[in-house]
Amino acid sequence: MRVLQSLMCQGEHRRALRYIQMMKPPVSSSSEVRLFLTVLLSNRCLVEAWGLLQQHTTKLNMEELLKHMYEICQEMGLMEDLLKLPFTETEQECLEKFLQTNAGVQSREFLLVHHLQRANYIPALQLHQSMKVNPT
């Protein structure tokens, strides 16, 4: 894992991805899953990251790993693509909580899109009304 950390610290995201693909190092802890997610998302491998996340989440680490995934997606500009993925109820709840607690119009807009995509019209309408009243 130190090789991956070193590559990521040096900004060598592509090499870190190649290392994962070639060496296939085992993933045994939440911190290793977070590192792998960061490598995959830094290389815009959203579907692979989503699969890895679903493979390695437990009830104990699910919220922590989902929050990490959502944060990296937001940093990398991948939220639009993330919203297209199928969510379990828990994943959806964590996403809504993440978007509600993050400041900024963009988070609220993503939450609005998320509600509309899942036919949650009442929460979407309520959010839209609050965005009109308080646009920031």
PyMOL commands that place a pseudoatom at each C-alpha (Angstrom):
pseudoatom trace, name=CA, resn=MET, resi=1, chain=A, elem=C, hetatm=0, pos=[0.000, 0.000, 0.000]
pseudoatom trace, name=CA, resn=ARG, resi=2, chain=A, elem=C, hetatm=0, pos=[2.943, 2.314, 0.539]
pseudoatom trace, name=CA, resn=VAL, resi=3, chain=A, elem=C, hetatm=0, pos=[3.700, 2.171, -3.167]
pseudoatom trace, name=CA, resn=LEU, resi=4, chain=A, elem=C, hetatm=0, pos=[0.178, 3.395, -3.930]
pseudoatom trace, name=CA, resn=GLN, resi=5, chain=A, elem=C, hetatm=0, pos=[0.339, 6.122, -1.299]
pseudoatom trace, name=CA, resn=SER, resi=6, chain=A, elem=C, hetatm=0, pos=[3.685, 7.269, -2.641]
pseudoatom trace, name=CA, resn=LEU, resi=7, chain=A, elem=C, hetatm=0, pos=[2.438, 7.377, -6.231]
pseudoatom trace, name=CA, resn=MET, resi=8, chain=A, elem=C, hetatm=0, pos=[-0.691, 9.299, -5.228]
pseudoatom trace, name=CA, resn=CYS, resi=9, chain=A, elem=C, hetatm=0, pos=[1.325, 11.809, -3.158]
pseudoatom trace, name=CA, resn=GLN, resi=10, chain=A, elem=C, hetatm=0, pos=[3.509, 12.434, -6.210]
pseudoatom trace, name=CA, resn=GLY, resi=11, chain=A, elem=C, hetatm=0, pos=[0.450, 13.012, -8.390]
pseudoatom trace, name=CA, resn=GLU, resi=12, chain=A, elem=C, hetatm=0, pos=[1.132, 9.825, -10.359]
pseudoatom trace, name=CA, resn=HIS, resi=13, chain=A, elem=C, hetatm=0, pos=[-2.530, 8.803, -10.538]
pseudoatom trace, name=CA, resn=ARG, resi=14, chain=A, elem=C, hetatm=0, pos=[-2.178, 6.847, -13.794]
pseudoatom trace, name=CA, resn=ARG, resi=15, chain=A, elem=C, hetatm=0, pos=[0.760, 4.855, -12.473]
pseudoatom trace, name=CA, resn=ALA, resi=16, chain=A, elem=C, hetatm=0, pos=[-1.140, 4.126, -9.267]
pseudoatom trace, name=CA, resn=LEU, resi=17, chain=A, elem=C, hetatm=0, pos=[-4.028, 2.786, -11.358]
pseudoatom trace, name=CA, resn=ARG, resi=18, chain=A, elem=C, hetatm=0, pos=[-1.641, 0.663, -13.426]
pseudoatom trace, name=CA, resn=TYR, resi=19, chain=A, elem=C, hetatm=0, pos=[-0.115, -0.673, -10.217]
pseudoatom trace, name=CA, resn=ILE, resi=20, chain=A, elem=C, hetatm=0, pos=[-3.551, -1.765, -8.973]
pseudoatom trace, name=CA, resn=GLN, resi=21, chain=A, elem=C, hetatm=0, pos=[-4.404, -3.370, -12.315]
pseudoatom trace, name=CA, resn=MET, resi=22, chain=A, elem=C, hetatm=0, pos=[-1.093, -5.222, -12.654]
pseudoatom trace, name=CA, resn=MET, resi=23, chain=A, elem=C, hetatm=0, pos=[-0.312, -6.230, -9.066]
pseudoatom trace, name=CA, resn=LYS, resi=24, chain=A, elem=C, hetatm=0, pos=[-3.902, -6.704, -7.848]
pseudoatom trace, name=CA, resn=PRO, resi=25, chain=A, elem=C, hetatm=0, pos=[-2.938, -6.070, -4.208]
pseudoatom trace, name=CA, resn=PRO, resi=26, chain=A, elem=C, hetatm=0, pos=[-5.403, -7.445, -1.651]
pseudoatom trace, name=CA, resn=VAL, resi=27, chain=A, elem=C, hetatm=0, pos=[-7.735, -5.025, 0.097]
pseudoatom trace, name=CA, resn=SER, resi=28, chain=A, elem=C, hetatm=0, pos=[-8.245, -5.807, 3.753]
pseudoatom trace, name=CA, resn=SER, resi=29, chain=A, elem=C, hetatm=0, pos=[-9.016, -2.588, 5.633]
pseudoatom trace, name=CA, resn=SER, resi=30, chain=A, elem=C, hetatm=0, pos=[-11.263, 0.443, 5.269]
pseudoatom trace, name=CA, resn=SER, resi=31, chain=A, elem=C, hetatm=0, pos=[-8.232, 2.688, 4.792]
pseudoatom trace, name=CA, resn=GLU, resi=32, chain=A, elem=C, hetatm=0, pos=[-7.050, 0.499, 1.904]
pseudoatom trace, name=CA, resn=VAL, resi=33, chain=A, elem=C, hetatm=0, pos=[-10.512, 0.631, 0.323]
pseudoatom trace, name=CA, resn=ARG, resi=34, chain=A, elem=C, hetatm=0, pos=[-10.458, 4.440, 0.642]
pseudoatom trace, name=CA, resn=LEU, resi=35, chain=A, elem=C, hetatm=0, pos=[-7.034, 4.536, -1.033]
pseudoatom trace, name=CA, resn=PHE, resi=36, chain=A, elem=C, hetatm=0, pos=[-8.220, 2.299, -3.888]
pseudoatom trace, name=CA, resn=LEU, resi=37, chain=A, elem=C, hetatm=0, pos=[-11.357, 4.434, -4.305]
pseudoatom trace, name=CA, resn=THR, resi=38, chain=A, elem=C, hetatm=0, pos=[-9.212, 7.555, -4.474]
pseudoatom trace, name=CA, resn=VAL, resi=39, chain=A, elem=C, hetatm=0, pos=[-6.957, 5.989, -7.131]
pseudoatom trace, name=CA, resn=LEU, resi=40, chain=A, elem=C, hetatm=0, pos=[-9.906, 4.800, -9.222]
pseudoatom trace, name=CA, resn=LEU, resi=41, chain=A, elem=C, hetatm=0, pos=[-11.828, 8.066, -8.985]
pseudoatom trace, name=CA, resn=SER, resi=42, chain=A, elem=C, hetatm=0, pos=[-8.712, 10.144, -9.681]
pseudoatom trace, name=CA, resn=ASN, resi=43, chain=A, elem=C, hetatm=0, pos=[-8.594, 8.238, -12.964]
pseudoatom trace, name=CA, resn=ARG, resi=44, chain=A, elem=C, hetatm=0, pos=[-12.342, 8.744, -13.541]
pseudoatom trace, name=CA, resn=CYS, resi=45, chain=A, elem=C, hetatm=0, pos=[-13.057, 4.998, -13.152]
pseudoatom trace, name=CA, resn=LEU, resi=46, chain=A, elem=C, hetatm=0, pos=[-16.403, 5.583, -11.463]
pseudoatom trace, name=CA, resn=VAL, resi=47, chain=A, elem=C, hetatm=0, pos=[-18.072, 2.248, -12.248]
pseudoatom trace, name=CA, resn=GLU, resi=48, chain=A, elem=C, hetatm=0, pos=[-15.030, 0.301, -11.042]
pseudoatom trace, name=CA, resn=ALA, resi=49, chain=A, elem=C, hetatm=0, pos=[-14.923, 2.382, -7.852]
pseudoatom trace, name=CA, resn=TRP, resi=50, chain=A, elem=C, hetatm=0, pos=[-18.651, 1.786, -7.270]
pseudoatom trace, name=CA, resn=GLY, resi=51, chain=A, elem=C, hetatm=0, pos=[-18.128, -1.968, -7.700]
pseudoatom trace, name=CA, resn=LEU, resi=52, chain=A, elem=C, hetatm=0, pos=[-15.171, -1.957, -5.306]
pseudoatom trace, name=CA, resn=LEU, resi=53, chain=A, elem=C, hetatm=0, pos=[-17.199, -0.013, -2.775]
pseudoatom trace, name=CA, resn=GLN, resi=54, chain=A, elem=C, hetatm=0, pos=[-20.093, -2.451, -2.926]
pseudoatom trace, name=CA, resn=GLN, resi=55, chain=A, elem=C, hetatm=0, pos=[-17.702, -5.406, -2.657]
pseudoatom trace, name=CA, resn=HIS, resi=56, chain=A, elem=C, hetatm=0, pos=[-15.946, -4.148, 0.463]
pseudoatom trace, name=CA, resn=THR, resi=57, chain=A, elem=C, hetatm=0, pos=[-18.582, -2.354, 2.531]
pseudoatom trace, name=CA, resn=THR, resi=58, chain=A, elem=C, hetatm=0, pos=[-19.876, -3.687, 5.797]
pseudoatom trace, name=CA, resn=LYS, resi=59, chain=A, elem=C, hetatm=0, pos=[-22.518, -2.237, 8.075]
pseudoatom trace, name=CA, resn=LEU, resi=60, chain=A, elem=C, hetatm=0, pos=[-19.713, -0.817, 10.206]
pseudoatom trace, name=CA, resn=ASN, resi=61, chain=A, elem=C, hetatm=0, pos=[-17.805, 1.038, 7.469]
pseudoatom trace, name=CA, resn=MET, resi=62, chain=A, elem=C, hetatm=0, pos=[-20.516, 1.745, 4.895]
pseudoatom trace, name=CA, resn=GLU, resi=63, chain=A, elem=C, hetatm=0, pos=[-21.251, 5.347, 5.838]
pseudoatom trace, name=CA, resn=GLU, resi=64, chain=A, elem=C, hetatm=0, pos=[-17.548, 6.217, 6.102]
pseudoatom trace, name=CA, resn=LEU, resi=65, chain=A, elem=C, hetatm=0, pos=[-16.725, 4.709, 2.683]
pseudoatom trace, name=CA, resn=LEU, resi=66, chain=A, elem=C, hetatm=0, pos=[-19.766, 6.223, 0.977]
pseudoatom trace, name=CA, resn=LYS, resi=67, chain=A, elem=C, hetatm=0, pos=[-18.923, 9.662, 2.364]
pseudoatom trace, name=CA, resn=HIS, resi=68, chain=A, elem=C, hetatm=0, pos=[-15.360, 9.288, 1.075]
pseudoatom trace, name=CA, resn=MET, resi=69, chain=A, elem=C, hetatm=0, pos=[-16.632, 8.243, -2.352]
pseudoatom trace, name=CA, resn=TYR, resi=70, chain=A, elem=C, hetatm=0, pos=[-19.070, 11.170, -2.513]
pseudoatom trace, name=CA, resn=GLU, resi=71, chain=A, elem=C, hetatm=0, pos=[-16.373, 13.647, -1.430]
pseudoatom trace, name=CA, resn=ILE, resi=72, chain=A, elem=C, hetatm=0, pos=[-13.928, 12.466, -4.101]
pseudoatom trace, name=CA, resn=CYS, resi=73, chain=A, elem=C, hetatm=0, pos=[-16.672, 12.448, -6.746]
pseudoatom trace, name=CA, resn=GLN, resi=74, chain=A, elem=C, hetatm=0, pos=[-17.504, 16.030, -5.845]
pseudoatom trace, name=CA, resn=GLU, resi=75, chain=A, elem=C, hetatm=0, pos=[-13.826, 17.057, -5.990]
pseudoatom trace, name=CA, resn=MET, resi=76, chain=A, elem=C, hetatm=0, pos=[-13.326, 15.333, -9.347]
pseudoatom trace, name=CA, resn=GLY, resi=77, chain=A, elem=C, hetatm=0, pos=[-16.543, 16.652, -10.918]
pseudoatom trace, name=CA, resn=LEU, resi=78, chain=A, elem=C, hetatm=0, pos=[-18.080, 13.180, -11.136]
pseudoatom trace, name=CA, resn=MET, resi=79, chain=A, elem=C, hetatm=0, pos=[-21.343, 13.844, -9.275]
pseudoatom trace, name=CA, resn=GLU, resi=80, chain=A, elem=C, hetatm=0, pos=[-23.430, 13.953, -12.440]
pseudoatom trace, name=CA, resn=ASP, resi=81, chain=A, elem=C, hetatm=0, pos=[-22.167, 10.508, -13.439]
pseudoatom trace, name=CA, resn=LEU, resi=82, chain=A, elem=C, hetatm=0, pos=[-22.525, 9.192, -9.895]
pseudoatom trace, name=CA, resn=LEU, resi=83, chain=A, elem=C, hetatm=0, pos=[-26.223, 10.090, -9.852]
pseudoatom trace, name=CA, resn=LYS, resi=84, chain=A, elem=C, hetatm=0, pos=[-26.784, 7.770, -12.832]
pseudoatom trace, name=CA, resn=LEU, resi=85, chain=A, elem=C, hetatm=0, pos=[-25.717, 4.690, -10.851]
pseudoatom trace, name=CA, resn=PRO, resi=86, chain=A, elem=C, hetatm=0, pos=[-28.228, 2.403, -9.119]
pseudoatom trace, name=CA, resn=PHE, resi=87, chain=A, elem=C, hetatm=0, pos=[-28.401, 3.075, -5.373]
pseudoatom trace, name=CA, resn=THR, resi=88, chain=A, elem=C, hetatm=0, pos=[-29.543, 0.902, -2.504]
pseudoatom trace, name=CA, resn=GLU, resi=89, chain=A, elem=C, hetatm=0, pos=[-31.732, 2.594, 0.067]
pseudoatom trace, name=CA, resn=THR, resi=90, chain=A, elem=C, hetatm=0, pos=[-28.783, 3.048, 2.444]
pseudoatom trace, name=CA, resn=GLU, resi=91, chain=A, elem=C, hetatm=0, pos=[-26.545, 4.467, -0.302]
pseudoatom trace, name=CA, resn=GLN, resi=92, chain=A, elem=C, hetatm=0, pos=[-29.329, 6.854, -1.230]
pseudoatom trace, name=CA, resn=GLU, resi=93, chain=A, elem=C, hetatm=0, pos=[-29.810, 7.991, 2.382]
pseudoatom trace, name=CA, resn=CYS, resi=94, chain=A, elem=C, hetatm=0, pos=[-26.068, 8.608, 2.766]
pseudoatom trace, name=CA, resn=LEU, resi=95, chain=A, elem=C, hetatm=0, pos=[-25.983, 10.584, -0.483]
pseudoatom trace, name=CA, resn=GLU, resi=96, chain=A, elem=C, hetatm=0, pos=[-28.927, 12.740, 0.580]
pseudoatom trace, name=CA, resn=LYS, resi=97, chain=A, elem=C, hetatm=0, pos=[-27.316, 13.371, 3.976]
pseudoatom trace, name=CA, resn=PHE, resi=98, chain=A, elem=C, hetatm=0, pos=[-24.006, 14.227, 2.283]
pseudoatom trace, name=CA, resn=LEU, resi=99, chain=A, elem=C, hetatm=0, pos=[-25.615, 16.660, -0.156]
pseudoatom trace, name=CA, resn=GLN, resi=100, chain=A, elem=C, hetatm=0, pos=[-27.741, 18.286, 2.557]
pseudoatom trace, name=CA, resn=THR, resi=101, chain=A, elem=C, hetatm=0, pos=[-24.768, 18.889, 4.862]
pseudoatom trace, name=CA, resn=ASN, resi=102, chain=A, elem=C, hetatm=0, pos=[-22.489, 20.263, 2.131]
pseudoatom trace, name=CA, resn=ALA, resi=103, chain=A, elem=C, hetatm=0, pos=[-22.786, 23.977, 1.604]
pseudoatom trace, name=CA, resn=GLY, resi=104, chain=A, elem=C, hetatm=0, pos=[-23.277, 25.387, -1.825]
pseudoatom trace, name=CA, resn=VAL, resi=105, chain=A, elem=C, hetatm=0, pos=[-25.859, 25.697, -4.518]
pseudoatom trace, name=CA, resn=GLN, resi=106, chain=A, elem=C, hetatm=0, pos=[-24.340, 22.879, -6.556]
pseudoatom trace, name=CA, resn=SER, resi=107, chain=A, elem=C, hetatm=0, pos=[-24.906, 20.311, -3.776]
pseudoatom trace, name=CA, resn=ARG, resi=108, chain=A, elem=C, hetatm=0, pos=[-28.532, 21.396, -3.502]
pseudoatom trace, name=CA, resn=GLU, resi=109, chain=A, elem=C, hetatm=0, pos=[-28.936, 21.180, -7.282]
pseudoatom trace, name=CA, resn=PHE, resi=110, chain=A, elem=C, hetatm=0, pos=[-27.509, 17.646, -7.298]
pseudoatom trace, name=CA, resn=LEU, resi=111, chain=A, elem=C, hetatm=0, pos=[-29.901, 16.724, -4.494]
pseudoatom trace, name=CA, resn=LEU, resi=112, chain=A, elem=C, hetatm=0, pos=[-32.793, 18.140, -6.530]
pseudoatom trace, name=CA, resn=VAL, resi=113, chain=A, elem=C, hetatm=0, pos=[-31.745, 16.104, -9.585]
pseudoatom trace, name=CA, resn=HIS, resi=114, chain=A, elem=C, hetatm=0, pos=[-31.361, 13.031, -7.383]
pseudoatom trace, name=CA, resn=HIS, resi=115, chain=A, elem=C, hetatm=0, pos=[-34.918, 13.430, -6.036]
pseudoatom trace, name=CA, resn=LEU, resi=116, chain=A, elem=C, hetatm=0, pos=[-36.339, 13.933, -9.533]
pseudoatom trace, name=CA, resn=GLN, resi=117, chain=A, elem=C, hetatm=0, pos=[-34.494, 10.924, -10.985]
pseudoatom trace, name=CA, resn=ARG, resi=118, chain=A, elem=C, hetatm=0, pos=[-35.991, 8.723, -8.301]
pseudoatom trace, name=CA, resn=ALA, resi=119, chain=A, elem=C, hetatm=0, pos=[-39.495, 10.183, -8.643]
pseudoatom trace, name=CA, resn=ASN, resi=120, chain=A, elem=C, hetatm=0, pos=[-39.367, 11.716, -5.153]
pseudoatom trace, name=CA, resn=TYR, resi=121, chain=A, elem=C, hetatm=0, pos=[-41.450, 14.664, -6.284]
pseudoatom trace, name=CA, resn=ILE, resi=122, chain=A, elem=C, hetatm=0, pos=[-42.566, 16.038, -2.921]
pseudoatom trace, name=CA, resn=PRO, resi=123, chain=A, elem=C, hetatm=0, pos=[-39.020, 16.365, -1.495]
pseudoatom trace, name=CA, resn=ALA, resi=124, chain=A, elem=C, hetatm=0, pos=[-37.907, 17.756, -4.882]
pseudoatom trace, name=CA, resn=LEU, resi=125, chain=A, elem=C, hetatm=0, pos=[-40.665, 20.367, -4.838]
pseudoatom trace, name=CA, resn=GLN, resi=126, chain=A, elem=C, hetatm=0, pos=[-39.902, 21.318, -1.229]
pseudoatom trace, name=CA, resn=LEU, resi=127, chain=A, elem=C, hetatm=0, pos=[-36.198, 21.664, -2.013]
pseudoatom trace, name=CA, resn=HIS, resi=128, chain=A, elem=C, hetatm=0, pos=[-36.946, 23.700, -5.132]
pseudoatom trace, name=CA, resn=GLN, resi=129, chain=A, elem=C, hetatm=0, pos=[-39.155, 26.059, -3.115]
pseudoatom trace, name=CA, resn=SER, resi=130, chain=A, elem=C, hetatm=0, pos=[-36.457, 26.503, -0.470]
pseudoatom trace, name=CA, resn=MET, resi=131, chain=A, elem=C, hetatm=0, pos=[-33.883, 27.175, -3.205]
pseudoatom trace, name=CA, resn=LYS, resi=132, chain=A, elem=C, hetatm=0, pos=[-36.108, 29.924, -4.628]
pseudoatom trace, name=CA, resn=VAL, resi=133, chain=A, elem=C, hetatm=0, pos=[-36.566, 31.534, -1.214]
pseudoatom trace, name=CA, resn=ASN, resi=134, chain=A, elem=C, hetatm=0, pos=[-32.943, 31.101, -0.107]
pseudoatom trace, name=CA, resn=PRO, resi=135, chain=A, elem=C, hetatm=0, pos=[-30.750, 30.777, -3.244]
pseudoatom trace, name=CA, resn=THR, resi=136, chain=A, elem=C, hetatm=0, pos=[-27.414, 30.459, -1.410]
for i in range(1, 136): cmd.bond("trace and resi %d" % i, "trace and resi %d" % (i + 1))
show_as sticks, trace
zoom trace
